[in-house]
Amino acid sequence: MKKVLVTGAAGVIGINVIKYLLSEGKYEITALDLRTKNSQKKLKKYRRRINIIYGDMNDNVLIEALVKDQDYIIHLASVLPPFADIKKNLCELMEYNGTENIVKAINYYNPNCFLIYASSTTIYGDKEEVDVNVKPNVTSIDYYSNNKIKTEKLLQKKVKNYTIFRVPLVLCDPKSGAFMYNVRLKRMTEAISDSDAGYAFVKAIDYSNKLNNKIFNLGGGDSTKAYYGKILAGVLKYYGLSLKYLFNVFFIDKNFYTHVYSDSDNLNKILEYRSDSLDSYFMQLRRKSSGRVIQRLLAKPLSYILNKRYK
């Protein structure tokens, strides 16, 4: 059996990666994440089928021990906006330094290991339509994007076998993704579902030769394109108001940049990972949120206004 290490395994994409790896039935899986109530709750049901390690990416001894025997590493661990932009040192410690430990361990113990890294499309900055050849354009206080850029350069320079997926806005359970509310309403957005994203990272294993030393935009395609105001209207309609949404409205800058990706079909032609759309996402959200009657009623006027404005 091939061995796969998944960092950030309890995240919105990570959980889907674990599910798809298990469905393949041909991998020995090790999941790494920080020990929190949330990560323990999410990973608990897999404890008999995978190796679960709770630890810090900055623990050199731990990372060396984990990386030594892996055939593939799906590296998802990160601090997401808006929390990533609160402290420069926190983002650098979790994003760049942790990845640097993985890179050192690969080069010293396991140079043939294939690394699949989750970067971010926010590195393109305030642009409407982009492809992977567009140069990054971010401000100095965008710690999240700057560390993604720095980490990409590290991999390109130091790792023999890798691919980089730049991940856009991920459609997930709003309870898990505060960053979903961190976007300007007038931004045209090509998103991706957490399920499709997870499937793409798993499919990348089978196509590692075609992906090696390349960068891709992991877009969801035409069926996931809309103004963010329209997407938010659907989230509010089916999920309702939440404290995370209200907190972001009043206290957090809308600095998570979204775009349309003119080359996102390139990766889908190789991996064929797309199955979700905005409509299917809203249907799933409706089923999961059937008990949130009051929250949906409170959000109804706002959802109506957004739908009228962003047709």
Contacts in CASP RR format, 6 or more apart in sequence:
PFRMAT RR
TARGET T0000
AUTHOR 0000-0000-0000
METHOD contacts of the structure
MODEL  1
MKKVLVTGAAGVIGINVIKYLLSEGKYEITALDLRTKNSQKKLKKYRRRI
NIIYGDMNDNVLIEALVKDQDYIIHLASVLPPFADIKKNLCELMEYNGTE
NIVKAINYYNPNCFLIYASSTTIYGDKEEVDVNVKPNVTSIDYYSNNKIK
TEKLLQKKVKNYTIFRVPLVLCDPKSGAFMYNVRLKRMTEAISDSDAGYA
FVKAIDYSNKLNNKIFNLGGGDSTKAYYGKILAGVLKYYGLSLKYLFNVF
FIDKNFYTHVYSDSDNLNKILEYRSDSLDSYFMQLRRKSSGRVIQRLLAK
PLSYILNKRYK
1 26 0 8 1.000
1 27 0 8 1.000
1 28 0 8 1.000
2 26 0 8 1.000
2 27 0 8 1.000
2 28 0 8 1.000
2 71 0 8 1.000
2 72 0 8 1.000
2 205 0 8 1.000
3 27 0 8 1.000
3 28 0 8 1.000
3 30 0 8 1.000
3 69 0 8 1.000
3 70 0 8 1.000
3 71 0 8 1.000
3 72 0 8 1.000
4 21 0 8 1.000
4 27 0 8 1.000
4 28 0 8 1.000
4 29 0 8 1.000
4 30 0 8 1.000
4 70 0 8 1.000
4 71 0 8 1.000
4 72 0 8 1.000
4 73 0 8 1.000
4 74 0 8 1.000
4 205 0 8 1.000
5 30 0 8 1.000
5 32 0 8 1.000
5 66 0 8 1.000
5 67 0 8 1.000
5 70 0 8 1.000
5 72 0 8 1.000
5 73 0 8 1.000
5 74 0 8 1.000
6 14 0 8 1.000
6 17 0 8 1.000
6 18 0 8 1.000
6 21 0 8 1.000
6 29 0 8 1.000
6 30 0 8 1.000
6 31 0 8 1.000
6 32 0 8 1.000
6 73 0 8 1.000
6 74 0 8 1.000
6 76 0 8 1.000
7 32 0 8 1.000
7 33 0 8 1.000
7 57 0 8 1.000
7 73 0 8 1.000
7 74 0 8 1.000
7 75 0 8 1.000
7 76 0 8 1.000
7 77 0 8 1.000
7 102 0 8 1.000
8 14 0 8 1.000
8 31 0 8 1.000
8 32 0 8 1.000
8 33 0 8 1.000
8 76 0 8 1.000
8 77 0 8 1.000
8 78 0 8 1.000
9 15 0 8 1.000
9 17 0 8 1.000
9 18 0 8 1.000
9 31 0 8 1.000
9 32 0 8 1.000
9 33 0 8 1.000
9 39 0 8 1.000
9 43 0 8 1.000
9 52 0 8 1.000
9 76 0 8 1.000
10 31 0 8 1.000
10 33 0 8 1.000
10 36 0 8 1.000
10 38 0 8 1.000
10 39 0 8 1.000
10 42 0 8 1.000
10 43 0 8 1.000
11 33 0 8 1.000
11 39 0 8 1.000
11 42 0 8 1.000
11 76 0 8 1.000
11 176 0 8 1.000
12 170 0 8 1.000
12 172 0 8 1.000
12 173 0 8 1.000
12 176 0 8 1.000
12 177 0 8 1.000
12 194 0 8 1.000
13 76 0 8 1.000
13 118 0 8 1.000
13 167 0 8 1.000
13 170 0 8 1.000
13 194 0 8 1.000
13 197 0 8 1.000
13 198 0 8 1.000
13 201 0 8 1.000
14 74 0 8 1.000
14 76 0 8 1.000
14 198 0 8 1.000
14 201 0 8 1.000
15 42 0 8 1.000
15 194 0 8 1.000
16 194 0 8 1.000
16 195 0 8 1.000
16 197 0 8 1.000
16 198 0 8 1.000
16 199 0 8 1.000
17 74 0 8 1.000
17 76 0 8 1.000
17 198 0 8 1.000
17 201 0 8 1.000
17 202 0 8 1.000
18 29 0 8 1.000
18 31 0 8 1.000
18 43 0 8 1.000
18 46 0 8 1.000
18 50 0 8 1.000
20 198 0 8 1.000
20 199 0 8 1.000
20 202 0 8 1.000
21 27 0 8 1.000
21 29 0 8 1.000
21 202 0 8 1.000
22 29 0 8 1.000
22 46 0 8 1.000
22 49 0 8 1.000
22 50 0 8 1.000
24 202 0 8 1.000
27 205 0 8 1.000
28 51 0 8 1.000
29 49 0 8 1.000
29 50 0 8 1.000
29 51 0 8 1.000
30 50 0 8 1.000
30 51 0 8 1.000
30 52 0 8 1.000
30 53 0 8 1.000
30 66 0 8 1.000
30 70 0 8 1.000
31 43 0 8 1.000
31 46 0 8 1.000
31 50 0 8 1.000
31 51 0 8 1.000
31 52 0 8 1.000
31 53 0 8 1.000
32 53 0 8 1.000
32 54 0 8 1.000
32 55 0 8 1.000
32 57 0 8 1.000
32 66 0 8 1.000
32 77 0 8 1.000
33 39 0 8 1.000
33 43 0 8 1.000
33 54 0 8 1.000
33 55 0 8 1.000
33 77 0 8 1.000
34 54 0 8 1.000
34 55 0 8 1.000
34 56 0 8 1.000
35 54 0 8 1.000
35 55 0 8 1.000
39 54 0 8 1.000
40 54 0 8 1.000
43 52 0 8 1.000
46 52 0 8 1.000
53 62 0 8 1.000
53 66 0 8 1.000
55 62 0 8 1.000
56 62 0 8 1.000
57 63 0 8 1.000
57 77 0 8 1.000
57 94 0 8 1.000
57 97 0 8 1.000
57 98 0 8 1.000
57 99 0 8 1.000
57 101 0 8 1.000
57 102 0 8 1.000
58 93 0 8 1.000
58 97 0 8 1.000
58 98 0 8 1.000
58 101 0 8 1.000
59 101 0 8 1.000
60 101 0 8 1.000
60 104 0 8 1.000
63 98 0 8 1.000
63 101 0 8 1.000
63 102 0 8 1.000
63 105 0 8 1.000
64 101 0 8 1.000
64 105 0 8 1.000
64 108 0 8 1.000
64 109 0 8 1.000
66 105 0 8 1.000
67 73 0 8 1.000
67 102 0 8 1.000
67 105 0 8 1.000
67 106 0 8 1.000
67 109 0 8 1.000
67 110 0 8 1.000
67 113 0 8 1.000
68 105 0 8 1.000
68 109 0 8 1.000
68 110 0 8 1.000
69 110 0 8 1.000
70 110 0 8 1.000
70 113 0 8 1.000
71 113 0 8 1.000
71 114 0 8 1.000
72 113 0 8 1.000
72 114 0 8 1.000
72 115 0 8 1.000
72 116 0 8 1.000
72 205 0 8 1.000
72 208 0 8 1.000
73 102 0 8 1.000
73 106 0 8 1.000
73 113 0 8 1.000
73 114 0 8 1.000
73 115 0 8 1.000
73 116 0 8 1.000
74 116 0 8 1.000
74 118 0 8 1.000
74 201 0 8 1.000
74 202 0 8 1.000
74 204 0 8 1.000
75 99 0 8 1.000
75 102 0 8 1.000
75 115 0 8 1.000
75 116 0 8 1.000
75 117 0 8 1.000
75 118 0 8 1.000
76 118 0 8 1.000
76 201 0 8 1.000
77 94 0 8 1.000
77 98 0 8 1.000
78 84 0 8 1.000
78 94 0 8 1.000
78 95 0 8 1.000
78 118 0 8 1.000
79 90 0 8 1.000
79 91 0 8 1.000
79 94 0 8 1.000
79 95 0 8 1.000
79 144 0 8 1.000
80 144 0 8 1.000
80 177 0 8 1.000
80 178 0 8 1.000
80 179 0 8 1.000
81 122 0 8 1.000
81 144 0 8 1.000
81 179 0 8 1.000
81 182 0 8 1.000
81 255 0 8 1.000
81 256 0 8 1.000
82 178 0 8 1.000
82 179 0 8 1.000
82 182 0 8 1.000
82 248 0 8 1.000
82 252 0 8 1.000
82 253 0 8 1.000
82 255 0 8 1.000
82 256 0 8 1.000
83 90 0 8 1.000
83 178 0 8 1.000
84 90 0 8 1.000
84 91 0 8 1.000
84 95 0 8 1.000
84 143 0 8 1.000
84 144 0 8 1.000
84 147 0 8 1.000
85 91 0 8 1.000
85 141 0 8 1.000
85 142 0 8 1.000
85 143 0 8 1.000
85 144 0 8 1.000
85 255 0 8 1.000
87 143 0 8 1.000
88 143 0 8 1.000
91 143 0 8 1.000
91 144 0 8 1.000
91 147 0 8 1.000
92 143 0 8 1.000
92 147 0 8 1.000
95 144 0 8 1.000
95 147 0 8 1.000
95 148 0 8 1.000
95 151 0 8 1.000
96 147 0 8 1.000
96 150 0 8 1.000
96 151 0 8 1.000
96 154 0 8 1.000
99 117 0 8 1.000
99 151 0 8 1.000
99 154 0 8 1.000
99 155 0 8 1.000
100 154 0 8 1.000
102 115 0 8 1.000
103 115 0 8 1.000
103 154 0 8 1.000
103 155 0 8 1.000
103 158 0 8 1.000
103 159 0 8 1.000
106 113 0 8 1.000
106 115 0 8 1.000
106 159 0 8 1.000
107 158 0 8 1.000
107 159 0 8 1.000
111 160 0 8 1.000
112 160 0 8 1.000
112 161 0 8 1.000
113 161 0 8 1.000
114 161 0 8 1.000
114 162 0 8 1.000
114 163 0 8 1.000
114 205 0 8 1.000
114 208 0 8 1.000
114 212 0 8 1.000
115 155 0 8 1.000
115 159 0 8 1.000
115 161 0 8 1.000
115 162 0 8 1.000
115 163 0 8 1.000
116 162 0 8 1.000
116 163 0 8 1.000
116 165 0 8 1.000
116 201 0 8 1.000
116 204 0 8 1.000
116 205 0 8 1.000
116 208 0 8 1.000
116 211 0 8 1.000
117 151 0 8 1.000
117 152 0 8 1.000
117 155 0 8 1.000
117 162 0 8 1.000
117 163 0 8 1.000
117 164 0 8 1.000
117 165 0 8 1.000
118 165 0 8 1.000
118 167 0 8 1.000
118 201 0 8 1.000
119 148 0 8 1.000
119 151 0 8 1.000
119 152 0 8 1.000
119 164 0 8 1.000
119 165 0 8 1.000
119 166 0 8 1.000
119 167 0 8 1.000
119 215 0 8 1.000
120 144 0 8 1.000
120 145 0 8 1.000
120 148 0 8 1.000
120 166 0 8 1.000
120 167 0 8 1.000
120 168 0 8 1.000
121 130 0 8 1.000
121 166 0 8 1.000
121 167 0 8 1.000
121 168 0 8 1.000
121 217 0 8 1.000
121 257 0 8 1.000
121 258 0 8 1.000
121 259 0 8 1.000
121 261 0 8 1.000
122 138 0 8 1.000
122 142 0 8 1.000
122 144 0 8 1.000
122 145 0 8 1.000
122 148 0 8 1.000
122 256 0 8 1.000
122 257 0 8 1.000
123 136 0 8 1.000
123 137 0 8 1.000
123 138 0 8 1.000
123 145 0 8 1.000
123 148 0 8 1.000
123 149 0 8 1.000
123 152 0 8 1.000
123 166 0 8 1.000
124 130 0 8 1.000
124 134 0 8 1.000
124 136 0 8 1.000
124 137 0 8 1.000
124 257 0 8 1.000
124 259 0 8 1.000
125 136 0 8 1.000
125 137 0 8 1.000
125 138 0 8 1.000
125 142 0 8 1.000
125 145 0 8 1.000
125 257 0 8 1.000
126 137 0 8 1.000
126 257 0 8 1.000
127 134 0 8 1.000
127 137 0 8 1.000
127 257 0 8 1.000
127 259 0 8 1.000
128 188 0 8 1.000
128 259 0 8 1.000
128 260 0 8 1.000
129 259 0 8 1.000
129 260 0 8 1.000
129 261 0 8 1.000
129 262 0 8 1.000
130 217 0 8 1.000
130 259 0 8 1.000
130 260 0 8 1.000
130 261 0 8 1.000
130 262 0 8 1.000
131 217 0 8 1.000
131 261 0 8 1.000
131 262 0 8 1.000
131 263 0 8 1.000
132 166 0 8 1.000
132 215 0 8 1.000
132 216 0 8 1.000
132 217 0 8 1.000
132 263 0 8 1.000
136 145 0 8 1.000
136 149 0 8 1.000
138 145 0 8 1.000
138 146 0 8 1.000
138 149 0 8 1.000
140 146 0 8 1.000
142 255 0 8 1.000
152 164 0 8 1.000
152 215 0 8 1.000
155 162 0 8 1.000
155 164 0 8 1.000
156 162 0 8 1.000
156 213 0 8 1.000
161 208 0 8 1.000
161 212 0 8 1.000
161 213 0 8 1.000
162 212 0 8 1.000
162 213 0 8 1.000
163 204 0 8 1.000
163 208 0 8 1.000
163 211 0 8 1.000
163 212 0 8 1.000
163 213 0 8 1.000
163 214 0 8 1.000
163 215 0 8 1.000
163 216 0 8 1.000
164 214 0 8 1.000
164 215 0 8 1.000
164 216 0 8 1.000
165 200 0 8 1.000
165 201 0 8 1.000
165 204 0 8 1.000
165 215 0 8 1.000
165 216 0 8 1.000
165 217 0 8 1.000
165 218 0 8 1.000
165 267 0 8 1.000
166 215 0 8 1.000
166 216 0 8 1.000
166 217 0 8 1.000
166 218 0 8 1.000
167 192 0 8 1.000
167 197 0 8 1.000
167 218 0 8 1.000
168 189 0 8 1.000
168 190 0 8 1.000
168 191 0 8 1.000
168 192 0 8 1.000
168 217 0 8 1.000
168 218 0 8 1.000
168 219 0 8 1.000
168 220 0 8 1.000
168 258 0 8 1.000
168 259 0 8 1.000
168 261 0 8 1.000
169 179 0 8 1.000
169 180 0 8 1.000
169 183 0 8 1.000
169 189 0 8 1.000
169 191 0 8 1.000
169 192 0 8 1.000
169 228 0 8 1.000
169 256 0 8 1.000
169 258 0 8 1.000
170 177 0 8 1.000
170 180 0 8 1.000
170 191 0 8 1.000
170 192 0 8 1.000
170 193 0 8 1.000
170 194 0 8 1.000
170 197 0 8 1.000
171 180 0 8 1.000
171 191 0 8 1.000
171 192 0 8 1.000
171 193 0 8 1.000
171 194 0 8 1.000
171 224 0 8 1.000
171 231 0 8 1.000
171 276 0 8 1.000
171 278 0 8 1.000
171 281 0 8 1.000
172 180 0 8 1.000
172 193 0 8 1.000
172 194 0 8 1.000
173 194 0 8 1.000
173 285 0 8 1.000
173 288 0 8 1.000
174 180 0 8 1.000
174 181 0 8 1.000
174 235 0 8 1.000
174 239 0 8 1.000
174 242 0 8 1.000
174 244 0 8 1.000
174 245 0 8 1.000
174 285 0 8 1.000
175 242 0 8 1.000
175 244 0 8 1.000
177 244 0 8 1.000
178 244 0 8 1.000
178 247 0 8 1.000
178 248 0 8 1.000
179 256 0 8 1.000
180 235 0 8 1.000
181 232 0 8 1.000
181 244 0 8 1.000
181 245 0 8 1.000
181 248 0 8 1.000
181 249 0 8 1.000
181 252 0 8 1.000
182 248 0 8 1.000
182 252 0 8 1.000
182 253 0 8 1.000
182 254 0 8 1.000
182 255 0 8 1.000
182 256 0 8 1.000
183 189 0 8 1.000
183 228 0 8 1.000
183 232 0 8 1.000
183 254 0 8 1.000
183 256 0 8 1.000
183 257 0 8 1.000
183 258 0 8 1.000
184 228 0 8 1.000
184 254 0 8 1.000
185 227 0 8 1.000
185 228 0 8 1.000
185 229 0 8 1.000
185 232 0 8 1.000
185 254 0 8 1.000
185 306 0 8 1.000
185 309 0 8 1.000
185 310 0 8 1.000
186 227 0 8 1.000
186 228 0 8 1.000
186 229 0 8 1.000
186 310 0 8 1.000
187 227 0 8 1.000
187 228 0 8 1.000
187 257 0 8 1.000
187 258 0 8 1.000
187 259 0 8 1.000
188 225 0 8 1.000
188 226 0 8 1.000
188 227 0 8 1.000
188 228 0 8 1.000
188 258 0 8 1.000
188 259 0 8 1.000
188 260 0 8 1.000
189 225 0 8 1.000
189 226 0 8 1.000
189 227 0 8 1.000
189 228 0 8 1.000
189 231 0 8 1.000
189 258 0 8 1.000
189 259 0 8 1.000
189 260 0 8 1.000
190 219 0 8 1.000
190 220 0 8 1.000
190 221 0 8 1.000
190 224 0 8 1.000
190 225 0 8 1.000
190 258 0 8 1.000
190 259 0 8 1.000
190 260 0 8 1.000
190 261 0 8 1.000
190 264 0 8 1.000
191 219 0 8 1.000
191 220 0 8 1.000
191 224 0 8 1.000
191 225 0 8 1.000
191 231 0 8 1.000
191 258 0 8 1.000
191 278 0 8 1.000
192 218 0 8 1.000
192 219 0 8 1.000
192 220 0 8 1.000
192 224 0 8 1.000
192 276 0 8 1.000
193 220 0 8 1.000
193 224 0 8 1.000
193 276 0 8 1.000
193 280 0 8 1.000
193 281 0 8 1.000
195 275 0 8 1.000
195 276 0 8 1.000
196 220 0 8 1.000
196 273 0 8 1.000
196 274 0 8 1.000
196 275 0 8 1.000
196 276 0 8 1.000
197 218 0 8 1.000
198 273 0 8 1.000
199 273 0 8 1.000
199 275 0 8 1.000
200 218 0 8 1.000
200 267 0 8 1.000
200 271 0 8 1.000
200 273 0 8 1.000
203 271 0 8 1.000
203 272 0 8 1.000
203 273 0 8 1.000
204 211 0 8 1.000
204 271 0 8 1.000
207 270 0 8 1.000
207 271 0 8 1.000
210 270 0 8 1.000
211 270 0 8 1.000
216 263 0 8 1.000
216 264 0 8 1.000
216 266 0 8 1.000
216 267 0 8 1.000
217 261 0 8 1.000
217 263 0 8 1.000
217 264 0 8 1.000
217 266 0 8 1.000
217 267 0 8 1.000
218 264 0 8 1.000
218 267 0 8 1.000
219 261 0 8 1.000
219 264 0 8 1.000
219 267 0 8 1.000
219 268 0 8 1.000
220 264 0 8 1.000
220 268 0 8 1.000
220 274 0 8 1.000
220 276 0 8 1.000
221 261 0 8 1.000
221 264 0 8 1.000
221 265 0 8 1.000
221 268 0 8 1.000
221 274 0 8 1.000
223 274 0 8 1.000
223 276 0 8 1.000
223 277 0 8 1.000
223 278 0 8 1.000
223 279 0 8 1.000
224 276 0 8 1.000
224 277 0 8 1.000
224 278 0 8 1.000
224 281 0 8 1.000
225 260 0 8 1.000
226 278 0 8 1.000
226 310 0 8 1.000
227 310 0 8 1.000
228 258 0 8 1.000
228 310 0 8 1.000
229 306 0 8 1.000
229 309 0 8 1.000
229 310 0 8 1.000
230 306 0 8 1.000
230 307 0 8 1.000
230 310 0 8 1.000
230 311 0 8 1.000
231 278 0 8 1.000
232 306 0 8 1.000
233 302 0 8 1.000
233 303 0 8 1.000
233 304 0 8 1.000
233 306 0 8 1.000
233 307 0 8 1.000
233 310 0 8 1.000
234 282 0 8 1.000
234 285 0 8 1.000
234 303 0 8 1.000
234 306 0 8 1.000
234 307 0 8 1.000
235 285 0 8 1.000
236 245 0 8 1.000
236 296 0 8 1.000
236 299 0 8 1.000
236 302 0 8 1.000
236 303 0 8 1.000
236 306 0 8 1.000
237 282 0 8 1.000
237 296 0 8 1.000
237 299 0 8 1.000
237 300 0 8 1.000
237 303 0 8 1.000
237 307 0 8 1.000
238 282 0 8 1.000
238 285 0 8 1.000
238 286 0 8 1.000
238 289 0 8 1.000
238 296 0 8 1.000
239 285 0 8 1.000
239 289 0 8 1.000
239 292 0 8 1.000
239 295 0 8 1.000
239 296 0 8 1.000
239 299 0 8 1.000
240 289 0 8 1.000
240 292 0 8 1.000
240 295 0 8 1.000
240 296 0 8 1.000
240 298 0 8 1.000
240 299 0 8 1.000
240 303 0 8 1.000
241 295 0 8 1.000
241 298 0 8 1.000
241 299 0 8 1.000
241 302 0 8 1.000
242 295 0 8 1.000
267 273 0 8 1.000
268 274 0 8 1.000
289 295 0 8 1.000
289 296 0 8 1.000
END
